[in-house]
Amino acid sequence: MEVKNLFGKREFFTRIELHQMIKNHPNEFKHFLNKFQMWDIDLLIRQFFLIIFEAPGLSVNKVIQNFLSQSMLIKKELGDILLYPTFIEVSQYSLTGIEDKNIKKLIQNIDQEKPIIVECIKTLETQFQTIDKKEYLPIIHFIISNGADVNRKNDKGETILHILCKEKRLDIIQFLIQEKLNINPNSINNEGDTALHLACGLHDLELVKFLSSLTTPAVRNKDGMTPLYIAARSQSDEITRFMIEYEQVVLLNPKETILHHMVKRGDQTTIKHLLTHLPITHIIPNKDGMSPFHLACQLGEKVFVEMCMKEKYNIEEKDNNGWNPLHYAVNGGQSKIVDLLLRGGCNPNALTNEGDNTLHLASFVLPSHQASYDIDLLKSLLEYKVDPNHINKNQRTPLHIAYCFQFQQAIDLLKTPQSEVIKDKDGYLPQ
């Protein structure tokens, strides 16, 4: 079949078909092109963007496919036929210097709905799977120069990086970053997540490694989670181990590390997974000296407490007020943790900086818990020989405290001939 007849019957041709025409009918093809009215390249580029916006019912893929098919053939110079199979190659002729207010407006409009850079790259990939990504640069720079924002967010607050990360497109992310397009790796979406947060939940170690080299560590999302937290929650061993080394456990604010936050949330599965890989030396206190272990004892997070004790964590560790884990457990009314610590060898008569022992604290806090096991906790402390007659810095015994809070059950247990005659610093007897 003659080439001109092919052109007459077909609206456009695939890349392979055009190659075959040149190979099989070189003379006819050359003769035909000499008569062929080639489109102005600037006009083609303008039309490409206009079609995208003026034909909302037409997919971007189809638009580019049609556009490419009409602009593949370029007459480089008289008598020299050259086939340009991609829009990128066509655009290299005159992308620079094109200024059209309509194009700029259209690009900006579509970019507000969805990142046009991502759409163009993905579409060109679909059409031409074998093209080197560096061939994308002319169109990317053209789009950016006409108002596309590499850090623009969609209605979910997602940037190009978030979108590509969710699709696990490390290849495109690396390409865009290496081309120094000023993409902000620390940009957060509406949930406060960076791309690294997302990557840590996707079980893609290479993606995590690359993004971690760009991102500020230990950024917290709106739920207070850092990438390390999400890695542990996703139950990925290799990503969790990597993030422990990258993010490390540091103070996120004066009050807590990510471990404090994890304990407060009571996420036992995540706690167990993280502590399986986390060296015990990474468990650090906050500015008040309260460690995640202290907090776990207070809140009754048995999994955390047991795993730390198994690794020989210091169960006598004191905070800035002299409180050890046993004090915290009593303060939280956690009778099971109290028993666990006492069986583990925690000093039952340890004192706070105010000179209080655990019976002082129990007499103070247990009435507010109003739990059935309060008396069992007191009995456990007495069984471990906690001194009921110990006098704190205010010259008060635990019995003074029990009377102050009208804790009758404690009064009955703590009252002894000796404690009944001890006066506090104000001269009051416990009554």
MARMAR-826069 format. One record per residue (C-alpha): z, y, x; residue number from 1; residue in three letters. Coordinates in steps of 0.5 Angstrom, whole numbers. Layout:
! residues N
((Z Y X) NUM 'Ala')
...
END
This chain:
! residues 431
((0 0 0) 1 'Met')
((-2 7 3) 2 'Glu')
((4 12 5) 3 'Val')
((2 17 0) 4 'Lys')
((2 12 -6) 5 'Asn')
((9 10 -4) 6 'Leu')
((11 18 -4) 7 'Phe')
((7 19 -11) 8 'Gly')
((11 13 -14) 9 'Lys')
((18 14 -11) 10 'Arg')
((23 20 -12) 11 'Glu')
((26 18 -5) 12 'Phe')
((27 13 0) 13 'Phe')
((32 9 4) 14 'Thr')
((33 10 11) 15 'Arg')
((30 3 13) 16 'Ile')
((24 4 8) 17 'Glu')
((22 10 12) 18 'Leu')
((23 7 19) 19 'His')
((18 1 16) 20 'Gln')
((13 6 14) 21 'Met')
((13 9 21) 22 'Ile')
((13 3 24) 23 'Lys')
((7 0 20) 24 'Asn')
((3 6 18) 25 'His')
((4 11 24) 26 'Pro')
((-3 14 23) 27 'Asn')
((-3 15 16) 28 'Glu')
((4 17 16) 29 'Phe')
((3 22 21) 30 'Lys')
((-3 25 17) 31 'His')
((1 25 11) 32 'Phe')
((7 29 14) 33 'Leu')
((2 34 17) 34 'Asn')
((0 36 10) 35 'Lys')
((7 35 7) 36 'Phe')
((11 42 5) 37 'Gln')
((18 41 9) 38 'Met')
((24 44 6) 39 'Trp')
((27 50 9) 40 'Asp')
((33 47 12) 41 'Ile')
((38 53 10) 42 'Asp')
((35 52 3) 43 'Leu')
((37 44 3) 44 'Leu')
((44 46 6) 45 'Ile')
((45 51 0) 46 'Arg')
((42 46 -5) 47 'Gln')
((47 41 -3) 48 'Phe')
((53 45 -4) 49 'Phe')
((50 48 -10) 50 'Leu')
((49 41 -13) 51 'Ile')
((56 38 -12) 52 'Ile')
((58 44 -16) 53 'Phe')
((53 45 -22) 54 'Glu')
((53 37 -23) 55 'Ala')
((60 35 -25) 56 'Pro')
((58 29 -28) 57 'Gly')
((54 27 -22) 58 'Leu')
((58 23 -16) 59 'Ser')
((59 26 -10) 60 'Val')
((56 20 -7) 61 'Asn')
((50 20 -11) 62 'Lys')
((49 28 -10) 63 'Val')
((49 26 -2) 64 'Ile')
((44 20 -3) 65 'Gln')
((39 24 -7) 66 'Asn')
((40 30 -2) 67 'Phe')
((39 26 4) 68 'Leu')
((33 22 2) 69 'Ser')
((29 29 1) 70 'Gln')
((31 32 8) 71 'Ser')
((30 26 12) 72 'Met')
((23 28 15) 73 'Leu')
((23 34 20) 74 'Ile')
((17 36 23) 75 'Lys')
((20 38 30) 76 'Lys')
((13 41 33) 77 'Glu')
((6 40 32) 78 'Leu')
((3 33 33) 79 'Gly')
((10 30 34) 80 'Asp')
((14 26 28) 81 'Ile')
((21 25 29) 82 'Leu')
((25 22 24) 83 'Leu')
((32 25 22) 84 'Tyr')
((36 20 18) 85 'Pro')
((42 23 16) 86 'Thr')
((44 30 13) 87 'Phe')
((49 31 20) 88 'Ile')
((43 31 24) 89 'Glu')
((39 35 20) 90 'Val')
((44 40 19) 91 'Ser')
((45 41 27) 92 'Gln')
((38 45 27) 93 'Tyr')
((41 51 23) 94 'Ser')
((49 50 20) 95 'Leu')
((51 55 25) 96 'Thr')
((50 62 22) 97 'Gly')
((49 60 15) 98 'Ile')
((52 65 11) 99 'Glu')
((52 65 3) 100 'Asp')
((57 68 -1) 101 'Lys')
((56 63 -7) 102 'Asn')
((56 57 -2) 103 'Ile')
((63 60 1) 104 'Lys')
((66 60 -6) 105 'Lys')
((63 54 -8) 106 'Leu')
((66 50 -2) 107 'Ile')
((73 54 -4) 108 'Gln')
((73 52 -11) 109 'Asn')
((72 44 -10) 110 'Ile')
((77 44 -4) 111 'Asp')
((82 47 -9) 112 'Gln')
((81 41 -13) 113 'Glu')
((81 35 -7) 114 'Lys')
((80 36 0) 115 'Pro')
((72 37 1) 116 'Ile')
((73 35 8) 117 'Ile')
((75 28 7) 118 'Val')
((70 27 1) 119 'Glu')
((64 29 6) 120 'Cys')
((67 24 11) 121 'Ile')
((68 18 6) 122 'Lys')
((61 19 3) 123 'Thr')
((57 20 9) 124 'Leu')
((61 13 12) 125 'Glu')
((59 10 5) 126 'Thr')
((51 12 6) 127 'Gln')
((51 11 14) 128 'Phe')
((56 6 16) 129 'Gln')
((54 6 24) 130 'Thr')
((54 13 25) 131 'Ile')
((59 16 31) 132 'Asp')
((64 20 28) 133 'Lys')
((62 26 32) 134 'Lys')
((56 27 28) 135 'Glu')
((60 29 23) 136 'Tyr')
((63 35 27) 137 'Leu')
((57 40 25) 138 'Pro')
((58 39 17) 139 'Ile')
((66 39 18) 140 'Ile')
((66 46 22) 141 'His')
((61 49 17) 142 'Phe')
((65 47 11) 143 'Ile')
((71 50 15) 144 'Ile')
((67 56 17) 145 'Ser')
((66 57 9) 146 'Asn')
((73 57 7) 147 'Gly')
((75 50 7) 148 'Ala')
((82 49 9) 149 'Asp')
((84 43 13) 150 'Val')
((92 44 11) 151 'Asn')
((90 45 4) 152 'Arg')
((94 41 -1) 153 'Lys')
((92 38 -8) 154 'Asn')
((97 38 -14) 155 'Asp')
((101 33 -11) 156 'Lys')
((102 37 -5) 157 'Gly')
((98 32 -1) 158 'Glu')
((94 35 5) 159 'Thr')
((88 31 9) 160 'Ile')
((93 27 13) 161 'Leu')
((97 25 7) 162 'His')
((91 22 3) 163 'Ile')
((88 19 10) 164 'Leu')
((95 16 11) 165 'Cys')
((95 13 4) 166 'Lys')
((88 9 5) 167 'Glu')
((90 7 12) 168 'Lys')
((85 11 16) 169 'Arg')
((87 12 23) 170 'Leu')
((80 12 25) 171 'Asp')
((79 18 21) 172 'Ile')
((86 21 23) 173 'Ile')
((85 20 30) 174 'Gln')
((78 23 30) 175 'Phe')
((80 30 26) 176 'Leu')
((86 31 31) 177 'Ile')
((83 30 37) 178 'Gln')
((78 35 35) 179 'Glu')
((83 40 35) 180 'Lys')
((82 43 28) 181 'Leu')
((89 45 27) 182 'Asn')
((91 40 22) 183 'Ile')
((99 41 21) 184 'Asn')
((102 34 22) 185 'Pro')
((109 36 19) 186 'Asn')
((106 38 13) 187 'Ser')
((110 36 7) 188 'Ile')
((108 34 0) 189 'Asn')
((112 35 -7) 190 'Asn')
((117 30 -5) 191 'Glu')
((118 32 2) 192 'Gly')
((114 27 5) 193 'Asp')
((110 28 12) 194 'Thr')
((105 23 13) 195 'Ala')
((109 19 18) 196 'Leu')
((114 18 12) 197 'His')
((108 15 8) 198 'Leu')
((106 11 14) 199 'Ala')
((113 8 15) 200 'Cys')
((112 5 8) 201 'Gly')
((105 2 9) 202 'Leu')
((107 -4 15) 203 'His')
((102 -1 19) 204 'Asp')
((105 0 26) 205 'Leu')
((99 3 30) 206 'Glu')
((98 9 24) 207 'Leu')
((106 10 25) 208 'Val')
((105 10 33) 209 'Lys')
((100 15 33) 210 'Phe')
((103 20 27) 211 'Leu')
((110 19 31) 212 'Ser')
((107 22 37) 213 'Ser')
((105 28 33) 214 'Leu')
((111 29 28) 215 'Thr')
((117 32 29) 216 'Thr')
((123 27 28) 217 'Pro')
((128 26 23) 218 'Ala')
((125 30 18) 219 'Val')
((128 29 11) 220 'Arg')
((125 28 4) 221 'Asn')
((128 31 -2) 222 'Lys')
((132 24 -3) 223 'Asp')
((135 25 4) 224 'Gly')
((130 20 7) 225 'Met')
((128 20 14) 226 'Thr')
((122 16 17) 227 'Pro')
((127 11 20) 228 'Leu')
((130 10 13) 229 'Tyr')
((123 9 10) 230 'Ile')
((122 4 15) 231 'Ala')
((128 0 14) 232 'Ala')
((127 0 7) 233 'Arg')
((120 -3 7) 234 'Ser')
((123 -9 11) 235 'Gln')
((118 -8 17) 236 'Ser')
((121 -11 23) 237 'Asp')
((116 -8 28) 238 'Glu')
((116 -1 25) 239 'Ile')
((124 -1 24) 240 'Thr')
((125 -3 32) 241 'Arg')
((119 2 34) 242 'Phe')
((122 8 29) 243 'Met')
((129 7 32) 244 'Ile')
((127 8 39) 245 'Glu')
((122 14 37) 246 'Tyr')
((127 18 32) 247 'Glu')
((134 15 34) 248 'Gln')
((140 16 30) 249 'Val')
((142 24 31) 250 'Val')
((146 29 26) 251 'Leu')
((141 31 21) 252 'Leu')
((146 36 19) 253 'Asn')
((154 37 21) 254 'Pro')
((156 32 16) 255 'Lys')
((151 26 17) 256 'Glu')
((146 22 20) 257 'Thr')
((141 18 17) 258 'Ile')
((146 12 17) 259 'Leu')
((152 16 13) 260 'His')
((146 18 8) 261 'His')
((144 10 7) 262 'Met')
((152 8 6) 263 'Val')
((153 14 1) 264 'Lys')
((146 11 -3) 265 'Arg')
((149 4 -2) 266 'Gly')
((142 1 -1) 267 'Asp')
((145 -5 2) 268 'Gln')
((138 -9 3) 269 'Thr')
((136 -3 7) 270 'Thr')
((143 -3 11) 271 'Ile')
((142 -10 13) 272 'Lys')
((135 -9 15) 273 'His')
((137 -3 20) 274 'Leu')
((143 -6 23) 275 'Leu')
((140 -12 24) 276 'Thr')
((136 -8 29) 277 'His')
((140 -2 31) 278 'Leu')
((144 -3 37) 279 'Pro')
((152 -1 35) 280 'Ile')
((152 4 40) 281 'Thr')
((147 8 36) 282 'His')
((152 9 30) 283 'Ile')
((155 16 32) 284 'Ile')
((160 20 28) 285 'Pro')
((159 27 25) 286 'Asn')
((162 34 27) 287 'Lys')
((168 32 24) 288 'Asp')
((169 25 28) 289 'Gly')
((167 21 21) 290 'Met')
((163 15 23) 291 'Ser')
((158 12 18) 292 'Pro')
((163 6 19) 293 'Phe')
((169 10 17) 294 'His')
((165 12 11) 295 'Leu')
((163 5 9) 296 'Ala')
((170 3 9) 297 'Cys')
((172 9 4) 298 'Gln')
((166 7 0) 299 'Leu')
((167 0 0) 300 'Gly')
((160 -2 3) 301 'Glu')
((162 -9 5) 302 'Lys')
((156 -11 8) 303 'Val')
((156 -5 13) 304 'Phe')
((163 -6 15) 305 'Val')
((162 -14 16) 306 'Glu')
((156 -13 20) 307 'Met')
((159 -8 25) 308 'Cys')
((165 -12 26) 309 'Met')
((161 -18 27) 310 'Lys')
((158 -13 33) 311 'Glu')
((165 -12 35) 312 'Lys')
((165 -4 33) 313 'Tyr')
((171 -1 35) 314 'Asn')
((175 -1 28) 315 'Ile')
((181 3 31) 316 'Glu')
((176 9 32) 317 'Glu')
((179 16 30) 318 'Lys')
((176 22 27) 319 'Asp')
((178 29 29) 320 'Asn')
((184 29 24) 321 'Asn')
((186 22 27) 322 'Gly')
((184 18 21) 323 'Trp')
((182 11 23) 324 'Asn')
((178 6 18) 325 'Pro')
((184 3 15) 326 'Leu')
((186 10 13) 327 'His')
((179 11 10) 328 'Tyr')
((179 5 6) 329 'Ala')
((186 6 3) 330 'Val')
((184 13 2) 331 'Asn')
((178 10 -2) 332 'Gly')
((182 5 -6) 333 'Gly')
((178 -1 -3) 334 'Gln')
((183 -7 -3) 335 'Ser')
((178 -12 0) 336 'Lys')
((176 -7 6) 337 'Ile')
((183 -6 7) 338 'Val')
((184 -14 7) 339 'Asp')
((178 -15 12) 340 'Leu')
((180 -9 17) 341 'Leu')
((188 -12 17) 342 'Leu')
((185 -19 18) 343 'Arg')
((180 -16 24) 344 'Gly')
((186 -14 27) 345 'Gly')
((186 -6 25) 346 'Cys')
((193 -3 27) 347 'Asn')
((197 -3 20) 348 'Pro')
((202 3 23) 349 'Asn')
((197 7 26) 350 'Ala')
((198 15 24) 351 'Leu')
((194 21 23) 352 'Thr')
((195 27 26) 353 'Asn')
((200 29 21) 354 'Glu')
((204 23 22) 355 'Gly')
((202 19 16) 356 'Asp')
((201 12 15) 357 'Asn')
((197 8 10) 358 'Thr')
((203 8 5) 359 'Leu')
((203 15 5) 360 'His')
((196 16 4) 361 'Leu')
((196 10 -1) 362 'Ala')
((202 14 -5) 363 'Ser')
((198 20 -5) 364 'Phe')
((191 17 -7) 365 'Val')
((192 11 -11) 366 'Leu')
((194 14 -18) 367 'Pro')
((188 18 -18) 368 'Ser')
((184 11 -18) 369 'His')
((188 8 -24) 370 'Gln')
((185 1 -22) 371 'Ala')
((189 -5 -23) 372 'Ser')
((189 -7 -16) 373 'Tyr')
((193 -1 -13) 374 'Asp')
((199 -5 -13) 375 'Ile')
((196 -11 -9) 376 'Asp')
((193 -6 -4) 377 'Leu')
((200 -3 -3) 378 'Leu')
((203 -10 -3) 379 'Lys')
((198 -12 3) 380 'Ser')
((200 -6 7) 381 'Leu')
((208 -8 6) 382 'Leu')
((206 -15 8) 383 'Glu')
((203 -13 14) 384 'Tyr')
((209 -9 16) 385 'Lys')
((207 -2 15) 386 'Val')
((214 2 15) 387 'Asp')
((216 5 8) 388 'Pro')
((221 9 11) 389 'Asn')
((216 12 16) 390 'His')
((217 20 16) 391 'Ile')
((211 24 17) 392 'Asn')
((211 31 20) 393 'Lys')
((213 34 14) 394 'Asn')
((219 30 14) 395 'Gln')
((217 26 8) 396 'Arg')
((217 18 7) 397 'Thr')
((212 15 3) 398 'Pro')
((217 15 -3) 399 'Leu')
((217 22 -3) 400 'His')
((210 22 -4) 401 'Ile')
((210 17 -10) 402 'Ala')
((215 21 -13) 403 'Tyr')
((211 27 -12) 404 'Cys')
((205 24 -16) 405 'Phe')
((210 20 -21) 406 'Gln')
((207 14 -18) 407 'Phe')
((212 9 -21) 408 'Gln')
((209 2 -19) 409 'Gln')
((209 5 -12) 410 'Ala')
((216 8 -13) 411 'Ile')
((219 1 -15) 412 'Asp')
((216 -2 -9) 413 'Leu')
((218 3 -4) 414 'Leu')
((225 5 -6) 415 'Lys')
((230 2 -1) 416 'Thr')
((237 4 1) 417 'Pro')
((235 8 7) 418 'Gln')
((229 12 4) 419 'Ser')
((233 14 -2) 420 'Glu')
((237 18 3) 421 'Val')
((232 22 7) 422 'Ile')
((231 29 6) 423 'Lys')
((224 32 7) 424 'Asp')
((223 39 11) 425 'Lys')
((225 43 5) 426 'Asp')
((231 39 4) 427 'Gly')
((229 35 -2) 428 'Tyr')
((231 28 -3) 429 'Leu')
((225 23 -6) 430 'Pro')
((227 23 -13) 431 'Gln')
END
